[in-house]
């Protein structure tokens, strides 16, 4: 793995490439309303988005995954989300020039996410993202932090893992990247909770903003 311009970019989806928190916050508060509870502030929900549906259920209702009612609550939340996955979700401002530059140059890029395909594919399609590969949570028997989805994405793009940057906003993203032999590139603008310790993650490069990532790749 050389410290050179990457041949390919692979992005995490939620909190890295696309700001999905507004739509997931709507689904979380729909679950609370269903139980007669007031809406939670957006600022409370946002940091939990990268942790998935079960974490949002626990935040919304205080039901741990082991609770008998957790599964039904999670189904309600995901159904609410699935009805409108892209009402407010957008590519993070500042990343559009990067994507456009790589598309114009026909440089390979893709998405590897722990989001199920039933939600990831419609979201990506609605945002007209011209990715070369999309690996979702249920496409392989394992998901991040296992490196297999990242390695499969690199294989489909025809690029060696060591020539890829994997860009994410969660510790498991960095663990998967390191295990795959890719550059582990973390973004602080993502969904990082106050209780997390990102400075302990196995990171090769940090970017504070979408614009700084775009500039680093010469696309600004």
N, C-alpha and C positions, 0 to 999 in steps of 0.2 A: 504494500500500500504506500503510494508516494504522495507527498504533499504537493499535489499539482491540481490544475483545473479538472474537476470531475468530468468523467465521460457521461455520467447519468445522474439524475436527481431522483430520489425516492422520498415522498412526503408521507408523514402521518396525515390523517384527514382532519379530525376534530381538534381545533385549537392550534393547528400548525398551518395547514393550507386554507381551511375554511372556518370561518367564525360561525359555528353551528349553535352556540350557546343560546341565542335568542329563541330559536324554535324549541330547543330542549327545555328551556325555562318555561315556555308556554305549556308544554306537555306536563311538566312537573307541577305547575300550579293548577292545571286541569285536574290532576289527581287529587291535589289538596281540596279543590272546590268540590269534587265528587264526595269527599269525606266531610264536607261542611267546614273546612278550614280556610283561613285567609291566605292570600297569596304571599309567598316569600319574596323578599327583595331580590332583584336580578343579581346584585353583587354577592349574595349568599349562594346562589345556585351556580354561578359561572365557574368557580374553581373546581366543582365536582363533576363537570361534564365529561372530562377525559376518563373518569373512573367508571363510566357505563351506567346502564339502566338500574342495576341493583343499588348502586351508590345513591342514585337520585331518589329511588323509593325510600331508602333509609333516611335520607335527608328530609324528604317530604313528610313521611309518616312515622319515622322512628322505628321502622320494622326491619330488623336484621334479616339477612338472607335465610337464616334458620327458622324464622317465624312462620307459622302456618299460613298466614295471610299474605306473605311477601310475594309469592308467585302470582297470585291473582292481581295484586297491585301493580306488579311489574308489567303484566300483560296489558292492563288498562293504560299505563303510561306509554308503552310502546305502540299501542294501537292509536292513541291520541297523536303521538309523534308521527307515525306512519301516514296519517291522513294528510299531512302537510309538512313535508321535510324541508322545504325550501322557500317558505313564505318570507322569512327574514334572513336566512343564512346567506352569506356572501364570502367570496374569496377575500382574505384579509387585504385591506387597502395597502398598496405598496408592493404586493406580490404580482399584480397583473403585468407590469412591464417585464418581469422576469419570465413569466410563462409565455408571454407573447414573443419575447426574444428567442427563447428556446424552441418555440413552435416554428418561427420563421427560419431558424437555422437547422431545423429538422434534427435537433438534438434530443436524445431519449430522456423521458421522464415518466414517472408513474406514482401510484398511490398504494401504500400498504397500511391497512387499517384494521383495528379490532372491532369495527362497526360491522354488523351483519349486512350481507349483500342486499337484503330486502330494503334497507334504508340507504346504504352507501350508493348503490347504483342509480336510483332515482335522483338523489341529491346531485351527484356528479353530472348526470344528464341534464338536469334542470339548469345547472350553472354553465353548461356548454364547455366543460373542461376536456380538452383533446389529449388526454393522457395516453401513453403507450401501453400501460398495464394498470389494472386495478385488482389488488388482492384483498379480499374482505375476510372477516373473521371465520366464516363457515366455508371458505374455499379449500382449506386444507384441514387435516385432523388436529393441527396445533395452531396456536396464534402467538403473537408477541407476549412475553419476551423471548419465546423460541425464535431462533433465527431463520427457520425454514421458509416462512412467507417472504422474507427479504431476499433470500437466496433464489427462490422461485421467481420473484419479480425480476431480479438481475438476469436470470437465465432467459426469461421471455423477452427481455430487452436486448439480449445478445451482448451484455457487458459484464466484464469480470467484477466480482464483488468489491475488490480493492479499488476499483475505479468509480465507485458509487459513493455519493453522500446520502445517508439516511437522516432526514430532518424531522425532529419531533419535539414534543413538549412534556414528555413523561419519562420517568426513570426506565420503565420497561422498553421504551423506544431506544434509549441509549444502550441498554443491556443487549437488545436484539442486534443492534448495529455492530457493537463490538464483537459479539459472538459470530456474526456473519463475516467479519473481516472488512467491514465498511467503515467509512468515516462517520463517527457519531456526532451529529450536529444538533445542538439544542437551541430552542428559542424561548426567551423569557417573556414574550408577549402572549404566550399560550395560557392554558388553564392550569396554573400551578397554585395549589392551595397553600395557605399560610402555614400549615403544619408540615409541609414537605421540606426537604433539605436538598435543593437542587445542586448546591455547591459540592455535594458528595457524589453526585452522579458520575458515571464514567464517560465524560464528554471530551471530545477532541476540539470542538470549536463552539463558542456561544455567540448568539446574535440577539441583541436587545429588541430590535424592531424589524418588521418586514422590509422596510426600506434599506436597512443596513445589510440584510441578507442579499437583497437585489443588487446593491452596489458592489458587494464583495464578489459577485459573479459577473460583474461588468455589464449588467443589463440596465443600469439606471441612466 
